[in-house]
Amino acid sequence: MRNIIISAAMSICLPYLPIWEWDGIGDMIAAAAVFFWIILALLTATEGDKNEKETRFHKA
């Protein structure tokens, strides 16, 4: 859920950067959707194993 919120917040802001040149609001919405999925995939891929800390402490 945390990754979805971060992705949504970032993808809403990215189309408003001055480096983009959009033809209309539809293009901005489509770009925000694409940014959302890219950011979500990157966050999920770099998150790491959630059970990593638990297994490290239980081995000792």
Secondary structure as UniProt FT lines:
FT   HELIX           2..13
FT   HELIX           14..16
FT   TURN            18..19
FT   HELIX           25..45
FT   TURN            50..51
FT   HELIX           52..59
//
